[in-house]
Amino acid sequence: MFSPRRLRLYLISAVILVCFILYFTGDVRRTQALRAAGTSQLGKSNPNLKGSLGSHGNDKENDGGIFDKLKPGSLRPGDKQKPVKVEEPEQTPTSAKKGKGKGKGKDEEEEATDDAKSEDDIVNEEMNTILKRSPIIIFSKSYCPYSKKAKYFMLEKYNITPAPFVVELDEHPLGRQLQDLLGTNTGRRTVPNVLVNGKTIGGGDDIEALYLSGELGTKLQALGGKRVTAVPHNADPDP
């Protein structure tokens, strides 16, 4: 058996241990109660604090969701990447003017071509109008001595019906263009140029040669047909 002295020591130790346990347990309970009371008091005074405290624990999860959203989607082996659509800049009045400026040279060339075509049409129409005036047309220039010679033999030496129609190219607004057209159609680019039903019989020297050979009237009637009569006048002095 234990001695009374040792037994007394064990009892004292047991009592001290029980008191220590009771004291420690009560202190922990008081601390928890104070903490709970303080939290409830803060929640009543500031309702937003509770929400912030509650959401603080979810920040990590929310951050993770944000980073997941920011991560570029990785393509699987079978996936195809969609092509990036590049939007063209909206055309402003300034850019439209610049765009027009680039094609300005081409537009000017087309306009020049249209003007040339319209001018050619005008010249052709004028030529057709002249040819309808008479079967015999004398294209002349008022200052040209060869033109003067051709007009002398055609108008002074012969009485021609219908009368030849004279066109002074130097006085006509389309004189140069008409002369170019005559050169293209008849092969004769100089004046005078005498046409009978649209066919040239030559210039001043040619008309003089036909007159001197006595063939001028015959030539005019042959090319002019029944519409044309050419009768020589009485002999007059040469010019």
C-alpha positions in Angstrom: 0.0 0.0 0.0 0.9 3.6 -0.5 2.2 5.4 2.5 -0.1 8.2 3.8 2.4 10.8 2.7 2.5 9.6 -0.9 -1.2 9.2 -1.0 -1.6 12.8 0.1 0.7 13.9 -2.6 -1.3 12.1 -5.3 -4.6 13.6 -4.1 -3.1 17.1 -4.1 -1.8 16.7 -7.6 -5.1 15.3 -8.8 -7.0 18.3 -7.3 -4.5 20.8 -8.9 -4.9 19.1 -12.3 -8.7 19.2 -12.1 -8.6 22.9 -11.2 -6.2 23.6 -14.0 -8.5 21.8 -16.6 -11.5 23.6 -15.3 -9.8 27.0 -15.5 -8.4 26.5 -19.0 -11.8 25.2 -20.3 -13.6 28.2 -18.8 -11.1 30.7 -20.3 -11.5 29.2 -23.8 -15.3 29.5 -23.6 -15.1 33.1 -22.4 -12.8 34.0 -25.3 -15.2 32.4 -27.9 -18.1 34.1 -26.4 -16.4 37.5 -26.5 -15.4 36.9 -30.2 -18.9 35.9 -31.2 -20.4 39.0 -29.4 -17.9 41.3 -31.1 -18.6 39.9 -34.6 -22.4 40.2 -34.2 -22.0 43.8 -33.0 -19.9 44.7 -36.0 -22.4 43.1 -38.3 -25.2 45.1 -36.8 -23.3 48.4 -37.1 -22.0 47.8 -40.7 -24.0 45.4 -42.8 -21.5 45.6 -45.8 -18.7 44.3 -43.6 -20.3 40.9 -43.3 -20.6 40.7 -47.1 -17.0 41.7 -47.5 -15.9 39.2 -45.0 -17.9 36.5 -46.6 -16.7 37.3 -50.0 -13.1 37.6 -49.0 -12.8 33.9 -49.0 -14.1 33.7 -52.5 -11.5 36.2 -54.0 -9.2 33.4 -54.9 -11.9 31.5 -56.7 -13.1 34.7 -58.5 -9.5 35.5 -59.5 -9.2 32.1 -60.9 -12.4 32.6 -62.9 -11.1 35.9 -64.3 -7.8 34.4 -65.3 -9.6 31.5 -66.9 -11.6 34.0 -69.0 -8.5 35.9 -70.0 -6.7 32.8 -71.1 -6.8 32.4 -74.9 -8.7 29.3 -75.9 -6.4 26.5 -76.9 -7.3 24.7 -80.1 -7.8 21.0 -80.2 -6.2 19.1 -83.0 -9.5 18.9 -84.9 -10.5 22.5 -84.3 -9.9 25.1 -87.0 -9.1 28.7 -86.2 -11.6 31.2 -87.5 -10.0 33.7 -89.9 -9.7 37.2 -88.6 -12.0 39.6 -90.4 -10.2 42.9 -91.2 -12.7 45.7 -91.4 -12.0 48.2 -94.1 -11.9 51.8 -93.0 -15.0 53.7 -93.7 -14.7 55.9 -96.7 -14.8 59.6 -95.9 -15.4 62.4 -98.4 -11.7 63.2 -98.2 -10.7 59.6 -99.0 -13.3 59.5 -101.7 -11.7 62.6 -103.3 -8.3 60.9 -103.0 -9.7 57.8 -104.6 -11.1 59.8 -107.4 -7.8 61.6 -107.8 -6.0 58.3 -108.5 -8.3 57.5 -111.4 -8.3 61.0 -112.7 -5.8 60.4 -115.5 -7.8 57.5 -116.8 -11.1 59.5 -116.7 -9.4 62.4 -118.5 -8.2 60.0 -121.2 -11.7 58.6 -121.6 -13.1 62.1 -121.8 -10.5 63.1 -124.4 -11.4 60.0 -126.4 -15.1 60.8 -126.2 -14.4 64.4 -127.3 -12.3 63.2 -130.2 -15.0 60.8 -131.3 -17.6 63.5 -131.1 -15.4 65.9 -133.1 -14.9 63.2 -135.7 -18.7 62.7 -135.9 -19.2 66.5 -136.3 -16.6 66.6 -139.1 -18.1 63.7 -140.9 -21.6 65.2 -140.7 -20.3 68.5 -142.0 -18.6 66.7 -144.9 -21.8 64.8 -145.8 -23.7 68.1 -145.7 -21.2 69.8 -148.1 -21.3 66.8 -150.5 -25.1 67.1 -150.7 -24.9 70.8 -151.9 -23.8 69.9 -155.4 -22.4 66.9 -157.4 -19.3 69.0 -157.9 -17.4 70.5 -154.9 -14.3 72.7 -155.1 -12.3 72.6 -151.8 -10.2 75.8 -152.0 -8.4 78.4 -150.0 -9.0 82.0 -150.7 -5.3 83.0 -150.8 -4.0 80.0 -152.8 -3.1 80.7 -156.4 -3.7 77.1 -157.4 -7.1 77.3 -156.0 -7.7 80.5 -158.0 -6.7 78.7 -161.2 -9.0 75.7 -160.5 -12.0 78.0 -159.8 -11.2 80.0 -163.0 -11.5 77.0 -165.3 -14.4 75.5 -163.5 -16.5 78.6 -163.0 -15.3 81.0 -165.8 -14.5 78.7 -168.7 -17.5 76.3 -168.4 -21.1 76.7 -167.7 -21.7 73.8 -165.4 -25.2 72.7 -164.2 -25.7 72.3 -161.3 -23.1 74.9 -160.4 -20.1 73.7 -158.4 -20.1 74.5 -154.7 -17.0 76.2 -153.4 -15.7 75.6 -149.8 -13.0 78.0 -148.7 -11.3 75.9 -146.0 -9.3 78.8 -144.6 -12.7 80.5 -143.8 -14.5 77.4 -142.6 -14.5 76.7 -138.8 -13.7 73.1 -139.5 -11.4 73.8 -142.4 -8.4 71.9 -141.0 -10.4 68.9 -140.0 -12.1 68.8 -143.3 -8.8 68.9 -145.2 -7.5 66.1 -143.0 -10.6 64.0 -143.8 -10.2 64.7 -147.5 -6.6 63.5 -147.3 -7.8 60.3 -145.7 -10.7 59.7 -148.1 -9.1 60.8 -151.4 -5.4 60.6 -150.8 -5.0 64.2 -151.7 -4.0 66.4 -148.8 -3.5 69.7 -150.6 -5.9 72.3 -152.1 -7.5 72.8 -154.4 -9.3 69.5 -154.4 -12.1 69.1 -156.9 -14.7 66.3 -156.2 -17.3 65.0 -158.6 -19.8 62.7 -156.8 -17.2 62.2 -154.1 -14.3 61.4 -156.4 -11.3 63.7 -156.8 -10.2 64.8 -160.3 -7.1 66.6 -159.0 -6.0 70.2 -158.2 -5.3 73.4 -160.1 -2.7 71.9 -162.5 -4.9 68.9 -163.2 -7.9 71.0 -164.0 -5.8 73.2 -166.3 -4.5 70.1 -168.1 -8.0 68.7 -168.6 -9.2 72.1 -169.9 -6.3 72.4 -172.4 -6.8 68.9 -173.7 -10.6 69.5 -174.1 -11.5 66.7 -171.7 -12.7 68.7 -168.8 -16.4 68.8 -169.8 -16.3 65.2 -170.8 -14.7 64.2 -167.5 -17.3 66.2 -165.5 -20.2 64.6 -167.3 -18.8 61.1 -167.2 -18.4 61.2 -163.4 -21.4 63.4 -162.7 -23.8 61.3 -164.8 -27.0 62.7 -166.3 -27.3 65.2 -163.5 -24.3 67.2 -164.7 -24.0 69.3 -167.9 -20.8 71.1 -168.8 -20.8 73.5 -171.7 -17.7 75.7 -172.5 -18.0 79.4 -172.7 -16.6 81.5 -175.6 -12.8 81.7 -175.6 -11.6 84.2 -173.0 -8.1 85.4 -172.2 -6.2 83.2 -169.8 -5.7 84.6 -166.2 
